[in-house]
Amino acid sequence: MDRRLPPLLVAVFINIAGFSLILPLLPFYGQVFNAGPFEIALLFAAYSFGNVFGEIHWGRQSDVWGRRKVLAVTTFFAALSYVAFAYAPTLWAAIGVRVVSGFFSGTLSVAQGFIADVSPPERRAKTMGYFGAAFSLGFVFGPAIGGIFAGEEIAPESFRLPIFMAGGLSLLASLWCVAALRDAVPPKGKGARLPAYSEAFRFVRDQPLLLRLFVISFFGIAMFASMEAIYGLWSEENFGWSANDLGFAFLAIGAGGLFAQLLLIGPLAARYGEARVIVMGLVLLAASMLLQPLIRMPVSGVALMGLLMVGHSLAFPSAGALLSRNIPPDRQGGTMGLLMASNAVGRIVAPPLFGLIYAQVGHDAPWYVGAAAIGLVTLLALQAVRLSSPRPAPSSGAAANAAPPR
């Protein structure tokens, strides 16, 4: 492992722990404002709306400023946004703050660009697995902390301490980036010409493999985020869970992702290739969604969400690794930013829609709709198996004239 990678993984862990800390609080924090399922889903989606613009902007900006500076600046302002969220006077103010928080937290493409800077293409999937493990480890600790320190009463005061803790973790991440992180590739500096936004769209559109990976990621992330958004409401109705209970349930979710990314993704990608690992992950996603309302027990409710995270943790780091291996080095920041922005659009559109399905069609309906959608996406993943190429990415000049990957 490159010695510059561990400091990044620590920064990712701290930042994700802060972000995920408030996830189990949102269904209950929304009730402070008398929000229904649709409005609570908007609280989830607002963050992703900010992510769309953040991922596109900060991914490109990191090529100019450097990854370290962008991560330090964005995590600092994300910390301030958590304080504002704790004192939001109305639901719409809370939603607005979540948009701002999402913008400054839209830096996954920056972290993935850093990984591409320090890892050769043949080790990209394993290195992305380390990134996913840091993400999942943060996802293990964050929600548990949020659930433990949340109050029982549905009132703003019950949620301020864990929200402040989330802000404190973001501030710690910012300080850590300044102190420990070092850029692997020198930034281009002010005045450097970056590819236009439209160039990234055209580059992806003209490559059949990349286009399919974008679609797979979009729908897969959208369905995962939707299940995450309705899980608190569904478990409260079926099992009588509180924010504390939900926080502990998220331990299993994060543990499933950690297990997949530390122990499964590297060996599986080495043996079968990233494209086939994507198919495996999608199958697990669909199965976990389909079984959740059929079994309907507290133990299975936790175990199947853990399985959902295993599928997610196999499919989408593998998609990112395969995508990265087919992108020229000088297009990494912009294209990965476009991917993260596309995923964020899915997290915007789908959770409110599934909130409406939950409220209007039936409380079990989102699980079945999600499983069906993932089943269709799996067909695209099978095409990606055929299209995937072991060749390293060409230079940007050659990429413009190259045939699509086969």
N, C-alpha and C positions, 0 to 999 in steps of 0.2 A: 504494500500500500504506500502511495506517495505520502511523504511526511506532511505535505500541505493539506491533505484531506481531513485528518482528524479534527483540526480546529473548525473546519466548516461543518462537520457532522455535529459537533457540540453546539454550534450556533443554531443549526436546524432543530436539534432536540429542544433547546431552550425556547426557541420561538414557537414551535408547534405545541409545546406544553402550555404556553400562554394562550395561544389561539384556541386549543381544544378544551381548555379549562372551563370556558363558559358554555360549551355546546350543550351539556345536560341541563344547564340553567335556562336556556332560551324558551322551551315550552312553558315553563313556570313563570319566568320573568315577563313573558308576553301577557300572561294572565293578570299581571299588575295593571295593565292598560285595558283589561277586558277584551283582549284579542281572541278571535276564534282561530280555527285551524288554518284558514287561508292567510290571516294576518301573521300568525306565528311562522308559517312557511316563508312569508315575506322577510321576516327577520333573518332567516337563513339565506335567502336569495339576495338580500341587499349587500351582504358581504361579498358575494360572488360578482355582483354588478360592479363594485369597485375593483375587484380582481381583474375584470376584463381589461380595463384601462391601465391598471397597474402592471400587469404582466407584459402587455405590449410596450408600455413606456419604459419600464425599468429594465426589461431584457435588452432593449437597444441602448439605453443609457449606460448600462454596465460595460458595453464595449467602449464607451468614451471615458467614463469616470474610473472604471475598474470595478470588479465584483465587490471587493472589500468596502469601498466607499458607499456604494449603493446599499449594501446590506446594513451598514452602520446607520446611515441616514434614515432609511425606511423603518427599521425596527424602533428607532427613537420616536418617530412621529406616530407609529402604531401604539406605542406606550401611552402617549398623550390621548389618543382616541379612546382608549379603554376608560380613562378617567371621565371623559365626556359622556361615555355610554352609561356609566354608573349613575350620573345625575341627569339623564335625559328626562325632561318633564312630560313628554307625550310619546305615544307610539311612533308617530311619524318623525319626531326628533330622534328617537332611538334608531329607526330605520336609516335616517340620514347619516347618523354617526357610523352605523355599520358600513355604509357605502365608503365613507372616508377611511375607515379602518381597513376595509378590503383593498382599497387602492394602495395604501402603504404596505400592506401585507402581500401584495401581488409580486412576490420575488422568488417563487419556486423555479422559474425559468433562469433566474440569475444563479441560483444554487446549482441547477443542472448544467448551466454553461460552465461553471467552475469545475464540475466533475468532468465534463468533456475536455477541459483544458489540461487536466492532470492525469487522465486515464487513456491508454491506447484503445483503439476500437475493439480489439479482441477481448478486452477485459471490461468493456463498458457495462454489460449486463450485471456482472458481479459488483462493480462499483456502484451502479444504480441501486443494487440491493442494499449496500451499506447506507446509502442515502435514505432508502425506504425504511431501513431498520431504525435509523435515527428519528425519522418521522413517526414510526409506530411506537417507539419508546416514549416519545413526547405524548403520543396519543394515549398511552397507558397511564402515565402519571397525571396529565392535565385534568381529564374528566374526573378522576378519583379525587383529586384535590378540590375541584369545584364542588363536587357532591358533598364532601366532608364538611366544608366550611360554609355551605349554604344554609340559611335558616329554614325552619319549617313553615313559617308564616309567609303567605303570598303578599309581600310588601317590598318596596324598594330596598329597605334597610337589610333585608334578609340576603340580598345578593351583592351588596357593595363590597364586602370583604373579598370574596373570590374574584370579583372583577378587578379590584385593585391589585390582587396577586397576579392576575394575568398581565396587567400593565407593568408590574414590577419585573416579571419574567422577560417581557419585551425590552425593557430598559437594560436588563442584564445582558440580553443578547446583543444589544447595540454596543455596550461597553466591551463585551468579549470580542466582537468583530474588530473594534479599534485596536485592542491590545494583542490579539493572537492571530488574526487572519492575515494572510499575505497572498497577493495576487500571483497566480501562476503564469499569466500572460500579461505583459505590459499594456496598460490601457492606451487607446489610440490618441486620446487627448482632445482638448477643445478644438473645434474646427474640422475634425475628421469627417470624411464623407461616409455616411452609412447608407445601406440600401433603402430605397423607398419602401413604405409599408406595402404598396401594391406589388413590389417585386417578390416579397415573401408569399403573398397569395398566389401569384402566377407560378412560382417555383413549386409550391405544393400541388397546385391544380394540375400541373403538367406531368407529375410523377404518380403513376397508378398506386404504387405501394404506399407512398406518403399520404396520398389522399385517403386511402382506406384506413390507415392508422389514425388519421385525424377523426374520421367518422366513428371508428371504434371507440376512441378515447372520449369523444363528445357524448355519445349515448351511454357508454359504460359509467362515466363519472356522473352524468345526469341521474341515472337510475340509483347509483350508490348514494348520492346526496339526497335524493327523494326519500329513500328508505330511512336514512339518518334523520330526516326532518319529521317523518311521521312516527318514528319508533317511540319517541317519548309519549306521544298522545296514545298510541296503540297499547303500549305497555301499562300506562296509567289506567286505561279502561279495562284491560284484560287481567292485570295482575295487581292493580292498586298501588303501583310504584310511585314514590316521591322523587324529588331531585337527588336526594342522597342515594336511593336505590339505583337510579339511572346512572349516577356517577360510577358506582361499583360495577354495573353492567358494562360500562365502557372499558373497564379493565380487561374484560375478556375480549372485547373487540380489538383493542390495541395489542393484546397478547397474541391474537391470531395473526395479525399483520407482522408482528415482530418475529414470530416463528417462521412464517413464510419467507421473509426477506433475509433472515440470518441463515436458515438451514435448507431452504428449498430452492429458491430462485437461481442461485449460482449453479448448483449441480444440474438442475433441470435444463437451464439455458445451455450449459456446456454439452449436455447429452442430446437434447432435442432441438435446440435453436429457439430464439426468442419468440418467433411466430407461433410455434406449437405451444409454448408456455402461455401465450395470450389465450389460445383456445381453451387450455385447461382452466385458466382462471375464470374465463367467462362461463364455462360449464358449472363451476362451483358457485358463482354468483347467482345464476339462474336457479340452481337447485336449492340454495339457501332461502331465496325469496319464495319459491313455490312451497317449501315445507313449513315455513313459519306459521301461516294461518291454519295449516292442516293439522299440525301437532298441538300448537297452542298450550304450552306449558311453560312455567317460569324458567326451568332449567334449559329447555330447548330454546326458549326465547333468547337466552344469553348465548348458548352454544352455537345457534344458527347465525347470530350476528357475528360471532367470532369467525365462523366459516365464511360469511359474507366478506369479512375483512381479509381472510386468506385469499379468496378469489380475487379481490381487488388488488391485493399486494402482489399477486403473481402477474396479473394481466397488465397493469398500467405502468409499473417500472419497466417491464419487458417491452411494452410499446414505446416508451420513451427511449430505451436503449437502442431498439431497432431503428427508430426514427433518427436518433443521433448518429448512428453509424452510416446513414445514407444522406447526411447533410455535410456540405463542405465546412471546414473549420471557420471561415469568415462569415458564415451564415448561421452559426449555432445560436447566438443570442437572439437574433430576430425571429428565426423559425421556431425555436423553443418557446419564445415569448408568445408567438401566434398560437402555438399549441395550448399553452396554459390559458390564454385568453379564450380560445375556443371552448376549453373545458369549463371555464368560468361561466360562459354563456349558458352551457348546459345546466350548471348549478343555479342559474338565475331563473330560467324558464321552467324547469321541471318541478322543483319543490312546491311552488304555489299551485301548479297544475295538479300535483298529487295531493296537495292539501284540499283542493276542491273535490277531487275524486273521493278522498277519505270522507269528506263531509256530505257530499251529495249522492254518491253511488253506493258506498258501503265501506266500513272500516277495514275490511279485509281486501277490498278491491285493489289498492295500490300494490300489494305484494304480487298479485296475479298479473297485473299490467306490466310491472317491472320485469317479471320473469319472462313474459312473452317478448318484450322489447329486447332483452339480452339474448334470447334465443335467435332472433332475427340478426342481431349484430354478430353472433357467432358465425353465421354464414359468410360475412365479410372477412372475419378472421381466418376462415379456411382458405379464402382467396389470397389473403396475405401470406399464408404458408407457401403457396405456389409462386408468389411474386417476390418473396424475400430473397435477398442477394447477400452473399458473404463478402462481396467486394467492398473495400474501403471507399469512403465518399470521395468524389472527384473534387478538384478545385472549382471555385465558383465560375471561372471562365469556361472550364470544360463542362460544368454542369449545365450551362445554358444550351449547349449543343448536343449533350449526351442523350442517348435513348433512355427511356424510363427503365428503372431497375427491373430485372427479370429473375 
